[in-house]
Amino acid sequence: MIAWRRDIHQHPELGEQETRTAALVAAHLTKLGLEVTEGVGRTGVVGILKGAKPGRLVALRADMDALPVKEPEGLSFASRERGIYHGTEVDVMHACGHDAHTAMLMAVAEVLAGLRDQLRGSVMFIFQPAEEGSSLVLPGQGASWGAKRMLEDGLFQAGTPDAVFALHVMPGASGELSWRSGATTAASDMLDIRVTGSQGHGGMPWNTVDPVVTAAQVIMGVQTVVSRKANLARSPAVVTIGTVNGGSGPNIVPEEVAMTGTIRTYDEQVRETLRDDLIRSVEGVSASAGAMAEVSIEPMYASTINDPALAARMAPVLERAADGKVAAAELPGAAEDFSYFAQAAPGLYVFLGVTPEGQDPATAAPNHNPEFFVDESALQVGVRAMAMMAADYLLQD
């Protein structure tokens, strides 16, 4: 498993370009005697393990894609790969731990394949591309990727799983498993704002409608929407403006300022209300300055909802897998397209701590940081957790 992880880490691939990783996975599953389907969701791989007796269907998912991040020196298996990300050549690194996810699920497949004579039912192994998004198609172009595209390609057409499980490495005590019932990751919506004013001389702003000043007021206004409009007692919410672009010279009031951002929520009612309030606020603030605003909010991922009954059922299994080293997971600000699988079937999304002993997880580099580090000794806990959840679910009456 560690050899697989290091090989995948050294050769990372961006979303919807995971051809080498997919070939490695497919060859391994084929060797184990599973029914293997390649090219699901462009580069995804699905393996079906049939037990000796009929029964339920359980699905296990791992994501395979890497990020456009440059890896620092240090590891003997550090990535030196480069790839094309939306038309631009970039460095590529497994800065989120998907290399560990893929290697762990490959190991789980080997463990359960060795127990097929004792299993009732079937296990679906889902090796998913593009969890971080497509590196080929930009959002807003009407395309699907990752989990959603796999479902559109008929992933569950032959049969919807009775339960679907996934695991994600993150900063935390090495080998500790954590999870929660209900909302587990954030819903993500992409915010696009264009403020149009009237261009003119920077020394005579009274002859213009300044979209830069208006954009600044819009940025402050959207934070007021969160603090004064969103029902934070019901569920947290975050609005972040990530890019601001406008202008061509220091003495020119520009015609337009464009901004993009992200909206994170955990409750569908809060999500819908916040979207309406944001549009109203942006348009109102802009109109008060004499400018016009175009606001587009594109849904990306829904909140991942851990099925309460499934979480309760698997709690003792996870405690055994981690030798009692478990904790209640906090709400992260990250979003996950595992949410699509959890909408189609009862789902459980679990976190695995991978911060080495002696290091404070609170100060460890987070996922998506080039210094993110995986303590490989924790991965055996992840294998036990996924294998035991699948086996326990299939063998329970």
C-alpha positions, 0 to 999 in steps of 0.5 A, a space after each residue: 500500500 505504501 509503495 502504491 501511495 508513493 508511486 501515485 504521489 510521485 506521478 500526480 495527475 490533474 482532474 480528468 487526466 488521471 490516466 496513469 493512476 486509473 491504469 494502475 488501479 484497473 490492473 490491480 482490480 483485474 488481478 484480484 478477479 473483480 469485474 472492472 469498468 474503465 472510463 466512467 466519468 471520463 477517467 474513473 474506474 469501478 470494480 465489483 466484488 461479488 461475495 459467495 452469497 447474495 445480499 446487499 450492495 455497499 460502495 466504497 469511494 476514493 478520489 484520484 486527482 491532484 492539485 496545481 501545486 508545486 511540491 517542495 524539496 524533501 521527500 524521496 518520492 516528491 512530485 516533479 510532474 507538470 500538467 495542463 490546468 485550463 490551458 496553462 502549464 502548472 506544477 502538480 502535487 497530491 497536496 490533498 491526500 488523494 494518493 493515500 485514498 487511492 492506495 488505501 482503497 486498492 488495499 481494501 480491495 485486496 483484503 475483501 477479495 481474500 474474504 469473498 467466500 465469507 461475504 454476502 452481497 457485493 462491494 463496489 469500489 469507486 475510484 473517482 476522478 476530478 473531485 477537485 474539479 475538472 482541469 479541462 473544463 471551467 465551471 459555468 460551461 455546462 459540464 459535469 465532472 467527478 462524482 456527478 459525471 460518474 452518476 450521469 454515466 450510469 454508475 448506479 444504473 445497474 443497482 443503487 448501493 444500500 450504503 456508500 462510504 468514503 474516507 479523507 485524510 486530514 490534519 489530526 492525531 495520527 490514526 484517529 478517526 472522526 465523523 459526525 452525523 448530518 451535515 459534514 462538509 459544506 455546500 459550495 456555490 460559485 459567485 460571479 459579480 460584475 459591477 459596471 459604471 461609467 469610465 473617465 479621468 481619475 482626477 475628475 471622478 465626479 464625471 464618472 460612476 466609479 465601479 472600483 469604489 462600488 465594488 469595495 462597498 459590495 464586498 463589505 455589503 456581502 459580509 453584512 448579508 452573512 452577519 445580519 441576514 443569514 440564520 447563523 443560529 440554524 447553520 454556519 455560512 461563509 461568503 468569500 470574495 477571492 478575486 477582484 479585477 478591473 482597471 487599466 491605469 492608475 489615473 483612469 476610473 474603469 468601466 467595469 470591475 469583476 469579482 468572483 467568490 465562494 459561498 459555503 453553507 450547510 443547510 439548504 434553507 440557509 443556502 437558498 435564502 443567502 443566495 437571494 439576499 446576496 443578489 438583492 444586496 449586490 444589486 442594491 448597493 450598486 444601484 445606490 452608487 449609480 452603477 449596475 451589477 450582474 450577479 451569477 451564483 452557480 451551484 457547485 457541490 451540495 453539503 455532504 450529509 452523513 446518514 444518522 442511522 448509518 453513522 450510528 450503526 458504524 460507530 462501534 465498527 470505527 471504534 474497533 478499527 481505530 482501537 478506540 482512537 476516535 473523535 467527533 469531527 468539526 464542521 470543515 469549510 471544505 466542500 466535497 462532491 461525495 455529496 452526490 453519492 450521499 444523495 443517491 444512497 445513505 452515505 458516511 464520510 469519515 476523516 482520518 488524522 495523519 499528523 505525525 506523533 509529536 506534531 500539533 495537528 493545529 499547527 500542521 499544514 492543512 490540505 491544499 498546502 504544499 507542506 501537507 504531510 501524510 504519516 503513512 503509519 496511519 493508513 492501515 487504520 484507514 484500510 481497517 475502517 473501510 474494509 470493516 465497514 463494508 464487511 460489517 454492513 454486508 454481514 449484519 442481518 
